[in-house]
Amino acid sequence: MRRLALALLLLTFASGAAAAPSADRLAALRRGVNLTNWFRFPASTAPSALQTYIGDAALADLRNAGFTFVRLAVDPAFLLGANGALDSARLSLVIAAIGRIERQGLAVVVELHPSNWQPERSAADGARLLSVWRELAPALRPFDPRLTFPEILNEPVFTADPADWDSLQRSAAAAIRAALPANTLVASGNDWSSVDGLLRLHPLADANIVYSFHFYEPAVLTGLGTYQAGLDAGALAALPFPVVDVAPCVATPANAATRGAVRYYCGGQWDASRVAARIALASGWGQRHGVPVIAGEFGALQQLNAPARLAWLRAVRQACEANGLGWALWGYEDGFGFAVPRPPGDRPRLDPTILAALGLHSPP
């Protein structure tokens, strides 16, 4: 019977058909957290350090807190050897990490997160993306396709010509699909995987894809204006969320260079309903096209005052869940999320106030 089922599965994909993601796969992508620095800017690339980067107890805590998946950031620069091919020893470290996570009952989104590629400007970088996936995708075959989700590229830019990203993404998806006929892929729109980028995206012909967007709106609050030099992050960290009354919000003390950013934010009257309206746009795009959507990243810097930060995290999570969207906090060992130590080690404490904002609970 198992052989017959496998034969039918292979026949389905050989014929070019790809079924939409099943309910169990969407359930696996319900509540996630990003592991940001295991294979992206690791403190040490020594095999022993990477093998012990995070303890099994720490991974079990994520599952016991209520998370269902981990989004694992992998910088291709970590994987690539001097000859341009994947370094087998380093690839084996990533493969071992995926296995450890899945053995703890968590699904894994394996996402390429380049630190120095610009495929929107460099055809060579676009070619590297395809080349890496042609080697990496076959290495994922041993894993359960119900738990293993290859994500094509983190935050593609391509603001000048979204069609170029559409074309490259189709090619990358085809390269992955050739090796992994049964896995659900994760795709995204241009413009740093923003909501607006998703709205411009033309869905791929492949039905077995989940579409991801990232949400950090408004960036003046969540990122404390790091996108613009000269802004006073300390002043921005005192801003309220929600903005209940514009006048006291605008009166937040700030230097001259930051006053405009304060007025812009306060005048926008950001609250949970405005967050929900933006996320509803992403959900509506998915409904119109008949495809599943998740929020693959969201977070706010830990320097933001705690009431505003927790209220914003709660608003995003609740808006996602109200629209039936899975979500993933950025990140586990990053200042936008839990900010546990790097490396996390055996069993770092998870901030219970963040867990509560996410609708989760402290592990026993």
Buried (B, 14 or more C-beta within 10 A) or exposed (E): EEEEEEEEBEEBBEEEEBEBBEEEBBEBBBBBBBBBBBBBBBEEEEEEEBEEBBBEBBBBBBBBBBBBBBBBBBBBBBBBEEEEEBBEEBBEBBBEBBEBBBEBBBBBBBBBBBEEBEBBEEEEBBEBBBBBBBBBBEBBEEBEBBBBBBBBBBBBBBBEEBEBBBEBBBBBBBBBBEBBBBBBBBBBBBBBBBBBBBBBBEBBEBBBBBBBBBBBBBBBBBBBBEEEEEBBBEBBBBBBBBBEEEEEBBEBEBEEBBBEBBBEBBEBBBBBEBBBEBBBBBBEBBBEEEBBBBBBBBBBBBEBBEEBBBBBBBBBBBBBBEBEBBBBBBBBBBBBBBBBEBBBBEBBEBBEEBBBBBEBEBBE
